[in-house]
Amino acid sequence: MTDVITEPRSVLITGGNRGIGRSIAEEFLRRGDKVAVTSRSGEGGPDGALTVAADVTDGDSLDAALKAAEEAHGPIEVLVANAGITDDQLLLRMGDESFETVIDTNLSGAFRTVKRVIKSMMRKKKGRIVLISSVVGLYGSPGQVNYAASKSGLIGIARALTRELGSRGITANVVAPGYIDTEMTQALPEDLQDSYRKAIPAGRFADPTEVAKAVAFLASDDAAYISGAVIPVDGGLGMGH
């Protein structure tokens, strides 16, 4: 397989114990990388990955997780900031805490993680940062003011990082998935699933592996000249946004 790498890299994926994050971890493992994933419990990662406990809203817990990952695999060379939560409510009913909690996990959590891995990337003059956003960050969605704000903010982080670090061999990109075939979407009522599919030009939900392969490409040597980009994996749902 041409996409199997020759020299394993140290990869860290936040929220890599389930859903899209788990598929991303499995793709990097398949390509021969050394993979660490974070979960709040410190359990549940895919076979072959090191799973470490971390809460991205807690700097001390992130420090401990990164220390464990780097002791096992060496300095982080590829970071995928995937950890995220939702707390959907219409704006008029959304309390300050609901907004702030989602921002703290999805946006500030990505900042905290990126900041902690960037020094070793700068020393090595090479690194790949991929932030997992959402079609909602560009397209919008009712009841998701907090989530949309957090996910669009990741684009600003990636583009500012590209301006700061582009000359040091470090890229920072965003992948914006649309509706993905996960346990969460499978639990939706069938008529709601059908209405979502009708809005998607591709006429279907994505398989999580389709997101994982886009992330793996952006982390590869082939993508060395791509930075500050937003790559939608949404079947055309949000095109033009």
Secondary structure as UniProt FT lines:
FT   TURN            2..3
FT   STRAND          10..13
FT   TURN            14..17
FT   HELIX           19..30
FT   TURN            31..32
FT   STRAND          34..39
FT   TURN            47..48
FT   STRAND          50..53
FT   TURN            56..57
FT   HELIX           59..73
FT   STRAND          78..81
FT   HELIX           91..93
FT   HELIX           96..103
FT   HELIX           104..108
FT   HELIX           109..124
FT   STRAND          127..132
FT   HELIX           136..139
FT   TURN            142..143
FT   HELIX           145..165
FT   HELIX           166..168
FT   STRAND          170..177
FT   HELIX           183..186
FT   HELIX           190..199
FT   TURN            201..202
FT   HELIX           208..218
FT   HELIX           221..223
FT   TURN            224..225
FT   STRAND          230..233
FT   TURN            235..240
//
